[in-house]
Each structure stands twice: as structure tokens, then as C-alpha cells.
Amino acid sequence: MDTPGLVIAMIIITQTGLGLLGNFSLLSHQLFLYITASRLRNTNWIIKNLIVANILVLSSSGIRYLLKYFGVSQDNDLGCRLLPYLRGVGRGVSISTTCLLSVVQASTVSPPGSTWAGLRDKAPRYTCPSLVLCWVPSLLANVLYPIFMSSIHSHKNDTSRKIFGECSSVRHDTARDFLYGTLLSLPDIVFFVTMVWASGSLVCILYRHRQRVRHLHSSRAAPASSPESRATRTILLL
């Protein structure tokens, strides 16, 4: 491996290691809360699902660089088919779960009579089915990776295939590429737009609440120190 490639691999491996450590720590904390039955909320299952999706993305992305760093051969179809599939599934589940978390948070703090408030009472019943639906579209849409991806060593003399490092894929016409691209992107786009809508609604709710209770805050408190401001920053960061 050349020096630039080695540096990039080391950076990605370090980021992956820190990310896995952080997510496993969060998962252990969530499992501890579940075992002790303390401070359990409706969002706990959603957070657990998001952590598992993040671990799936980090591990499937980091394995390739880890193997390359240690000089392990990757000239097999399993790695070219399985790792992109797991990464795509984890990425899709991460986006959809974050969307679900935003919707639940928006319904929780919405005032009575609002659009989101109608979901508040239904959220506990529909949380688990919604988490299943987070996995199904990603599992089905990303099946294109195992179908069309393979190692370049399996098709050494086939110049019609697209090359991606040590992996290659079937080259389709423009119409099929557009169709497959839409199939892979559409669920993420739908979830992302819904997430932005829910998060934007949540920010507006917090802003209106802050305007209503402004006279209750101490005049000596900094405007940015209010709970609404801190919650808004957290939402925008998410």
C-alpha cells in the first residue's frame, strides 16, 4: 500500500474504532437501563435500533480497510457482495430510524390539536412495527449489491464491467442504471424529507414555546442558555 493510501486507511481505521467503541458503550448503557428497568421511555427501542445500524455501517466499512492494511487478500466474491450490502442496509436503517426518532420527538412535545399530537397516543403501539419497517426497505433495496457485485478476479477478461477497486459490477444501460439508482435512493429520500419536516416542526414548536414563556425566564440568564435553545441545537446537530 502506498503512503497516501496507508494514511487514509489509518484514519478510517481509527475513526471506525472510535465509532464502534462509542456505539458499543451507548448500547451497553441502553441494555443496562433495560435490565434495571429504570428511566425507560418509548424512544429507548428506537435508540437501540439506531446504535445497531451505526455499528453495522462502521464494521462493514472498516473491515475492508483493516484487511487491506494487514495485507489480507480480498479477491473473493463474498467480500464484494456482503460488505457493500451490509453497509447499504445499515446506512438505510440509520436514516430511517433517525427519521422515526424525529417523528416521535415531534409528536411528544406537540401541543394538543396539532398535526403531530395525533401520533402521541399511537406511538407506543406502533414503535416496534415501525422499527421492522425501517429494516425491510433497506434489506430489499440493497439486494442489488449481492446480485450484481463480484470480485474483479472472477471476470478478468470481461471489459464490459464497472471496476470499483477490487470489486466489479455488471454494466447496465442508462435506463436500468436510473431505475436501480432510484430504487436505492428513493427510501432514503423519503425518510430524509420526513426527518427534515419533523425536525423543522419541532424547532418551530420550541421557538413558539420559548416566545410564550420568555417572561418567566430570569433577565439575568443568557438567551442561549434556555432549555429550548439547547434542545434546538441538539435537533439541528442530529
C-alpha positions as a Markdown table, in Angstrom:
| # | Residue | x | y | z |
|---|---|---|---|---|
| 1 | Met | 0.0 | 0.0 | 0.0 |
| 2 | Asp | 1.4 | 3.4 | -0.9 |
| 3 | Thr | 1.9 | 6.2 | 1.7 |
| 4 | Pro | -1.3 | 8.2 | 0.9 |
| 5 | Gly | -3.4 | 5.0 | 0.9 |
| 6 | Leu | -1.8 | 4.0 | 4.2 |
| 7 | Val | -2.6 | 7.3 | 5.8 |
| 8 | Ile | -6.2 | 7.2 | 4.6 |
| 9 | Ala | -6.5 | 3.6 | 5.8 |
| 10 | Met | -5.1 | 4.5 | 9.2 |
| 11 | Ile | -7.5 | 7.5 | 9.6 |
| 12 | Ile | -10.5 | 5.4 | 8.6 |
| 13 | Ile | -9.5 | 2.5 | 10.9 |
| 14 | Thr | -9.1 | 5.0 | 13.8 |
| 15 | Gln | -12.4 | 6.6 | 13.1 |
| 16 | Thr | -14.1 | 3.2 | 12.9 |
| 17 | Gly | -12.5 | 2.0 | 16.1 |
| 18 | Leu | -13.6 | 5.2 | 18.0 |
| 19 | Gly | -17.1 | 5.0 | 16.4 |
| 20 | Leu | -17.5 | 1.3 | 17.4 |
| 21 | Leu | -16.3 | 2.0 | 20.9 |
| 22 | Gly | -18.7 | 4.8 | 21.3 |
| 23 | Asn | -21.7 | 2.9 | 19.9 |
| 24 | Phe | -21.0 | -0.2 | 21.9 |
| 25 | Ser | -20.8 | 2.0 | 25.1 |
| 26 | Leu | -24.1 | 3.5 | 24.3 |
| 27 | Leu | -25.6 | 0.1 | 23.5 |
| 28 | Ser | -24.3 | -1.2 | 26.9 |
| 29 | His | -25.9 | 1.8 | 28.6 |
| 30 | Gln | -29.2 | 1.1 | 26.9 |
| 31 | Leu | -29.1 | -2.5 | 27.8 |
| 32 | Phe | -28.3 | -1.6 | 31.4 |
| 33 | Leu | -31.3 | 0.6 | 31.5 |
| 34 | Tyr | -33.4 | -2.2 | 30.1 |
| 35 | Ile | -32.2 | -4.8 | 32.6 |
| 36 | Thr | -32.6 | -2.4 | 35.6 |
| 37 | Ala | -36.0 | -1.1 | 34.2 |
| 38 | Ser | -35.0 | 2.4 | 35.1 |
| 39 | Arg | -36.0 | 5.5 | 33.1 |
| 40 | Leu | -37.4 | 3.5 | 30.2 |
| 41 | Arg | -39.1 | 5.6 | 27.6 |
| 42 | Asn | -40.7 | 5.0 | 24.3 |
| 43 | Thr | -37.6 | 6.2 | 22.4 |
| 44 | Asn | -35.3 | 3.6 | 24.0 |
| 45 | Trp | -36.0 | 0.9 | 21.4 |
| 46 | Ile | -35.5 | 3.5 | 18.7 |
| 47 | Ile | -32.1 | 4.5 | 20.1 |
| 48 | Lys | -31.1 | 0.8 | 20.4 |
| 49 | Asn | -32.0 | 0.3 | 16.7 |
| 50 | Leu | -30.1 | 3.3 | 15.6 |
| 51 | Ile | -27.0 | 2.2 | 17.5 |
| 52 | Val | -27.2 | -1.3 | 15.9 |
| 53 | Ala | -27.5 | 0.3 | 12.5 |
| 54 | Asn | -24.5 | 2.5 | 13.2 |
| 55 | Ile | -22.4 | -0.4 | 14.3 |
| 56 | Leu | -23.3 | -2.3 | 11.1 |
| 57 | Val | -22.2 | 0.7 | 9.0 |
| 58 | Leu | -18.9 | 1.2 | 10.8 |
| 59 | Ser | -18.0 | -2.5 | 11.0 |
| 60 | Ser | -18.8 | -3.2 | 7.3 |
| 61 | Ser | -16.9 | -0.1 | 6.2 |
| 62 | Gly | -13.9 | -0.6 | 8.4 |
| 63 | Ile | -13.3 | -4.3 | 7.7 |
| 64 | Arg | -12.2 | -3.6 | 4.1 |
| 65 | Tyr | -9.6 | -1.1 | 5.1 |
| 66 | Leu | -8.5 | -3.3 | 8.0 |
| 67 | Leu | -7.9 | -6.2 | 5.7 |
| 68 | Lys | -6.1 | -4.1 | 3.2 |
| 69 | Tyr | -3.9 | -2.6 | 5.9 |
| 70 | Phe | -2.8 | -6.1 | 7.1 |
| 71 | Gly | -2.3 | -7.3 | 3.5 |
| 72 | Val | -5.1 | -9.8 | 3.6 |
| 73 | Ser | -6.3 | -10.8 | 0.1 |
| 74 | Gln | -9.8 | -9.7 | -0.7 |
| 75 | Asp | -10.0 | -11.4 | -4.1 |
| 76 | Asn | -13.3 | -13.2 | -3.4 |
| 77 | Asp | -16.9 | -12.6 | -4.3 |
| 78 | Leu | -18.1 | -12.8 | -0.6 |
| 79 | Gly | -16.4 | -9.6 | 0.4 |
| 80 | Cys | -17.5 | -7.7 | -2.7 |
| 81 | Arg | -21.1 | -8.9 | -2.3 |
| 82 | Leu | -21.6 | -8.9 | 1.5 |
| 83 | Leu | -19.8 | -5.8 | 2.7 |
| 84 | Pro | -21.5 | -3.3 | 0.4 |
| 85 | Tyr | -24.8 | -5.0 | 1.2 |
| 86 | Leu | -24.3 | -4.7 | 4.9 |
| 87 | Arg | -23.1 | -1.1 | 4.6 |
| 88 | Gly | -26.1 | -0.1 | 2.5 |
| 89 | Val | -28.5 | -1.8 | 4.8 |
| 90 | Gly | -27.0 | -0.2 | 7.9 |
| 91 | Arg | -27.0 | 3.2 | 6.2 |
| 92 | Gly | -30.6 | 3.0 | 5.2 |
| 93 | Val | -31.7 | 1.8 | 8.6 |
| 94 | Ser | -29.7 | 4.6 | 10.3 |
| 95 | Ile | -31.5 | 7.2 | 8.2 |
| 96 | Ser | -35.0 | 5.7 | 8.6 |
| 97 | Thr | -34.5 | 5.2 | 12.4 |
| 98 | Thr | -33.3 | 8.8 | 12.8 |
| 99 | Cys | -36.5 | 9.8 | 10.9 |
| 100 | Leu | -38.6 | 7.8 | 13.2 |
| 101 | Leu | -36.9 | 9.3 | 16.3 |
| 102 | Ser | -37.6 | 12.8 | 14.9 |
| 103 | Val | -41.3 | 12.0 | 14.3 |
| 104 | Val | -41.7 | 10.5 | 17.8 |
| 105 | Gln | -40.0 | 13.6 | 19.4 |
| 106 | Ala | -42.2 | 16.0 | 17.4 |
| 107 | Ser | -45.3 | 14.1 | 18.5 |
| 108 | Thr | -44.2 | 14.1 | 22.1 |
| 109 | Val | -43.8 | 17.9 | 22.5 |
| 110 | Ser | -46.5 | 19.0 | 20.1 |
| 111 | Pro | -49.4 | 20.9 | 21.8 |
| 112 | Pro | -52.9 | 19.4 | 21.7 |
| 113 | Gly | -54.7 | 19.8 | 18.4 |
| 114 | Ser | -51.6 | 20.0 | 16.3 |
| 115 | Thr | -50.8 | 17.6 | 13.4 |
| 116 | Trp | -48.1 | 15.7 | 15.3 |
| 117 | Ala | -50.1 | 15.4 | 18.5 |
| 118 | Gly | -52.4 | 12.8 | 17.0 |
| 119 | Leu | -49.5 | 10.4 | 16.9 |
| 120 | Arg | -48.6 | 10.7 | 20.5 |
| 121 | Asp | -51.0 | 8.1 | 21.9 |
| 122 | Lys | -50.3 | 5.8 | 19.0 |
| 123 | Ala | -46.5 | 5.9 | 19.3 |
| 124 | Pro | -46.2 | 3.1 | 21.9 |
| 125 | Arg | -48.2 | 0.7 | 19.9 |
| 126 | Tyr | -46.5 | 1.4 | 16.6 |
| 127 | Thr | -42.9 | 1.7 | 17.7 |
| 128 | Cys | -41.9 | -2.0 | 17.1 |
| 129 | Pro | -43.8 | -2.3 | 13.8 |
| 130 | Ser | -42.1 | 0.9 | 12.6 |
| 131 | Leu | -38.7 | -0.4 | 13.5 |
| 132 | Val | -39.4 | -3.5 | 11.4 |
| 133 | Leu | -40.4 | -1.3 | 8.5 |
| 134 | Cys | -37.0 | 0.5 | 8.9 |
| 135 | Trp | -35.3 | -2.7 | 8.1 |
| 136 | Val | -37.5 | -4.1 | 5.3 |
| 137 | Pro | -36.9 | -1.5 | 2.6 |
| 138 | Ser | -33.1 | -1.5 | 3.2 |
| 139 | Leu | -32.9 | -5.3 | 3.2 |
| 140 | Leu | -34.9 | -5.5 | -0.1 |
| 141 | Ala | -33.4 | -2.5 | -2.0 |
| 142 | Asn | -29.8 | -3.3 | -1.2 |
| 143 | Val | -30.1 | -6.8 | -2.5 |
| 144 | Leu | -28.8 | -5.4 | -5.8 |
| 145 | Tyr | -25.3 | -5.4 | -4.4 |
| 146 | Pro | -25.1 | -9.2 | -3.9 |
| 147 | Ile | -26.8 | -9.7 | -7.3 |
| 148 | Phe | -24.5 | -7.6 | -9.4 |
| 149 | Met | -21.3 | -7.2 | -7.5 |
| 150 | Ser | -18.4 | -9.6 | -7.6 |
| 151 | Ser | -14.6 | -9.7 | -7.4 |
| 152 | Ile | -12.6 | -8.4 | -10.4 |
| 153 | His | -10.7 | -11.8 | -10.4 |
| 154 | Ser | -14.0 | -13.6 | -11.2 |
| 155 | His | -14.2 | -11.7 | -14.5 |
| 156 | Lys | -10.6 | -10.9 | -15.5 |
| 157 | Asn | -11.3 | -10.9 | -19.2 |
| 158 | Asp | -14.6 | -9.1 | -19.1 |
| 159 | Thr | -14.0 | -5.5 | -20.0 |
| 160 | Ser | -17.7 | -4.6 | -20.0 |
| 161 | Arg | -17.9 | -4.5 | -16.2 |
| 162 | Lys | -17.5 | -1.4 | -14.0 |
| 163 | Ile | -14.5 | -1.6 | -11.7 |
| 164 | Phe | -14.6 | -0.4 | -8.1 |
| 165 | Gly | -11.2 | -1.2 | -6.6 |
| 166 | Glu | -11.0 | -5.0 | -6.2 |
| 167 | Cys | -14.7 | -5.4 | -7.0 |
| 168 | Ser | -16.7 | -5.0 | -10.2 |
| 169 | Ser | -20.3 | -4.8 | -11.1 |
| 170 | Val | -22.5 | -5.5 | -14.2 |
| 171 | Arg | -22.7 | -2.6 | -16.6 |
| 172 | His | -26.3 | -1.8 | -17.5 |
| 173 | Asp | -27.8 | 0.7 | -20.0 |
| 174 | Thr | -28.7 | 4.2 | -18.9 |
| 175 | Ala | -32.4 | 3.3 | -18.2 |
| 176 | Arg | -31.5 | 0.4 | -15.9 |
| 177 | Asp | -28.9 | 2.4 | -14.1 |
| 178 | Phe | -31.5 | 5.1 | -13.5 |
| 179 | Leu | -34.0 | 2.5 | -12.3 |
| 180 | Tyr | -31.6 | 0.9 | -9.9 |
| 181 | Gly | -30.4 | 4.2 | -8.6 |
| 182 | Thr | -33.9 | 5.3 | -7.9 |
| 183 | Leu | -34.6 | 2.0 | -6.1 |
| 184 | Leu | -31.6 | 2.5 | -3.9 |
| 185 | Ser | -32.2 | 6.2 | -3.3 |
| 186 | Leu | -36.0 | 6.6 | -3.0 |
| 187 | Pro | -36.4 | 5.2 | 0.5 |
| 188 | Asp | -33.6 | 7.3 | 1.8 |
| 189 | Ile | -35.0 | 10.4 | 0.2 |
| 190 | Val | -38.5 | 9.8 | 1.6 |
| 191 | Phe | -37.1 | 9.2 | 5.1 |
| 192 | Phe | -34.8 | 12.2 | 4.9 |
| 193 | Val | -37.6 | 14.6 | 3.8 |
| 194 | Thr | -39.8 | 13.3 | 6.6 |
| 195 | Met | -37.0 | 13.7 | 9.1 |
| 196 | Val | -36.4 | 17.3 | 8.0 |
| 197 | Trp | -40.1 | 18.1 | 8.2 |
| 198 | Ala | -40.4 | 16.6 | 11.7 |
| 199 | Ser | -37.2 | 18.3 | 12.9 |
| 200 | Gly | -38.3 | 21.6 | 11.4 |
| 201 | Ser | -41.7 | 21.3 | 13.1 |
| 202 | Leu | -40.0 | 20.5 | 16.4 |
| 203 | Val | -37.8 | 23.6 | 16.2 |
| 204 | Cys | -40.8 | 25.8 | 15.4 |
| 205 | Ile | -42.7 | 24.3 | 18.4 |
| 206 | Leu | -39.8 | 25.0 | 20.7 |
| 207 | Tyr | -39.4 | 28.5 | 19.3 |
| 208 | Arg | -43.1 | 29.3 | 19.9 |
| 209 | His | -42.9 | 27.9 | 23.4 |
| 210 | Arg | -39.9 | 30.0 | 24.2 |
| 211 | Gln | -41.7 | 33.1 | 23.0 |
| 212 | Arg | -44.7 | 32.3 | 25.2 |
| 213 | Val | -42.6 | 31.7 | 28.4 |
| 214 | Arg | -40.0 | 34.3 | 27.8 |
| 215 | His | -41.4 | 36.5 | 30.6 |
| 216 | Leu | -40.8 | 33.6 | 33.0 |
| 217 | His | -37.1 | 33.4 | 32.4 |
| 218 | Ser | -34.8 | 35.4 | 34.6 |
| 219 | Ser | -33.5 | 38.5 | 33.0 |
| 220 | Arg | -30.0 | 37.6 | 34.2 |
| 221 | Ala | -30.0 | 34.3 | 32.2 |
| 222 | Ala | -28.3 | 34.3 | 28.8 |
| 223 | Pro | -30.8 | 33.8 | 26.0 |
| 224 | Ala | -28.8 | 30.9 | 24.6 |
| 225 | Ser | -29.0 | 29.1 | 28.0 |
| 226 | Ser | -32.7 | 28.3 | 27.9 |
| 227 | Pro | -33.8 | 24.6 | 27.6 |
| 228 | Glu | -35.5 | 25.4 | 24.3 |
| 229 | Ser | -32.3 | 26.8 | 22.8 |
| 230 | Arg | -30.3 | 23.8 | 23.9 |
| 231 | Ala | -32.9 | 21.4 | 22.5 |
| 232 | Thr | -32.9 | 23.3 | 19.2 |
| 233 | Arg | -29.1 | 23.0 | 18.9 |
| 234 | Thr | -29.4 | 19.3 | 19.6 |
| 235 | Ile | -32.1 | 18.8 | 16.9 |
| 236 | Leu | -30.1 | 20.7 | 14.3 |
| 237 | Leu | -27.0 | 18.8 | 15.2 |
| 238 | Leu | -28.9 | 15.5 | 14.8 |
